[in-house]
Amino acid sequence: MMRRVAISLAAALAVAACVEAPAPQAAADPECRVTEVLDGDTFAMSCKGGPAENMRLIGIDAPEVAGALCPAERGKGQEGRRRLQALVAAGPVTAVQYGSTTSDGRRQVRLEVDGQDVSQAMLASGLAKPFNGKDYPDWCGS
């Protein structure tokens, strides 16, 4: 009898281990909102009713719009800006993690909108490339 209970308990524990617990949901941060998108990696965001600050997505580089080095970069930059605009319009800001400040004064951030990592979505779209903070990709090359 005791052996049957032990086997039943072991089987129940094995089944329970295979059932995945639901992932915790990030709470929406109604105190932050994106107010303007400048290009595919730069946007202005206001938190807690304060003034909007320019932010840069951590870990990616997107083509420039205003400071483009060639027409191809400008075109890709405009496309990247439209993609980032669509991403931030898709839902509420659900997570913001701040990093360091760039040499031009932008705060680096990891941003989630409606639970989606915005940097990863930009990389997946092909409108941004991984960026280590030093080596800028060539958006004008072949």
C-alpha positions in Angstrom: 0.0 0.0 0.0 2.7 2.4 1.0 4.6 1.6 -2.2 1.5 2.4 -4.4 1.2 5.8 -2.6 4.9 6.5 -3.2 4.6 5.5 -6.9 1.4 7.6 -7.3 3.1 10.6 -5.7 6.2 10.2 -7.9 4.0 10.0 -11.0 2.0 13.1 -9.9 5.2 15.1 -9.3 6.6 14.1 -12.7 3.4 15.3 -14.5 3.4 18.5 -12.5 7.0 19.2 -13.5 6.0 19.0 -17.2 3.3 21.6 -16.9 4.7 25.0 -17.5 3.7 27.7 -15.1 2.3 30.9 -16.7 4.9 33.6 -17.2 4.6 36.6 -15.0 3.0 39.5 -16.8 4.8 42.9 -16.8 2.6 45.6 -15.4 1.9 48.5 -17.7 3.7 51.6 -16.7 1.1 54.3 -17.3 3.6 56.9 -16.1 5.8 56.5 -19.3 4.7 57.2 -22.9 6.6 57.6 -26.1 5.9 61.1 -27.5 7.9 61.1 -30.7 9.9 58.7 -32.8 13.0 60.3 -34.5 14.4 57.2 -36.3 14.6 53.5 -35.8 16.5 53.6 -32.5 15.8 57.1 -31.1 12.6 58.4 -29.6 11.4 60.9 -27.0 9.6 59.6 -23.9 7.9 61.3 -21.0 7.7 59.6 -17.6 5.7 60.7 -14.6 4.4 63.8 -16.3 7.9 65.2 -16.8 9.3 66.7 -19.9 10.1 64.3 -22.8 13.7 63.1 -23.0 15.5 61.7 -26.0 16.2 58.0 -25.5 18.2 55.4 -27.5 17.4 51.7 -27.6 20.2 49.7 -26.1 22.0 47.2 -28.3 20.9 48.2 -31.7 21.7 50.8 -34.4 19.2 51.9 -37.0 19.9 54.0 -40.1 19.7 57.7 -39.7 17.1 60.0 -41.1 18.4 63.5 -40.5 22.1 62.7 -40.5 22.0 60.0 -43.3 25.3 59.6 -45.2 23.6 58.5 -48.4 20.1 58.3 -50.0 19.9 54.5 -49.3 20.5 55.2 -45.6 17.9 57.9 -45.5 15.3 55.6 -47.2 16.1 52.8 -44.7 16.0 55.3 -41.9 12.5 56.5 -42.8 11.3 52.9 -43.0 12.9 52.2 -39.6 11.2 55.2 -38.1 7.8 54.1 -39.4 8.4 50.6 -38.0 9.3 52.0 -34.6 6.3 54.2 -34.7 4.1 51.2 -35.3 5.7 49.2 -32.5 5.3 51.9 -29.9 1.7 52.5 -31.0 0.9 48.8 -30.5 0.1 49.1 -26.8 1.2 50.6 -23.5 4.8 50.8 -22.3 5.1 47.8 -20.1 8.7 48.0 -19.0 11.6 50.5 -19.1 15.1 49.7 -18.0 17.6 52.5 -18.1 21.2 52.2 -19.1 24.0 54.7 -19.4 23.9 58.0 -21.2 25.4 58.4 -24.7 28.0 61.0 -25.5 25.3 63.1 -27.1 23.1 63.1 -24.0 20.5 60.4 -24.9 19.6 57.9 -22.2 19.9 54.3 -23.3 16.9 52.2 -22.5 15.5 48.7 -22.9 11.9 49.3 -23.8 8.9 46.9 -23.8 5.6 47.8 -25.3 2.7 45.5 -24.6 5.2 43.0 -23.4 7.3 43.0 -26.6 11.0 43.9 -26.5 11.2 46.8 -29.0 14.9 46.3 -29.8 14.4 42.6 -30.6 11.5 43.5 -32.8 13.6 46.1 -34.7 16.3 43.5 -35.2 13.8 40.9 -36.4 12.5 43.5 -38.9 15.9 43.9 -40.5 15.7 47.7 -39.9 18.3 47.6 -37.2 21.6 45.8 -36.5 23.2 44.7 -33.3 25.3 47.6 -31.9 28.1 47.4 -29.3 28.3 51.2 -28.7 31.5 51.6 -30.8 31.4 50.1 -34.3 28.6 51.7 -36.3 27.2 49.6 -39.2 27.6 50.8 -42.8 24.1 51.5 -44.0 25.4 52.8 -47.4 27.4 49.8 -48.5 26.2 47.0 -50.7 
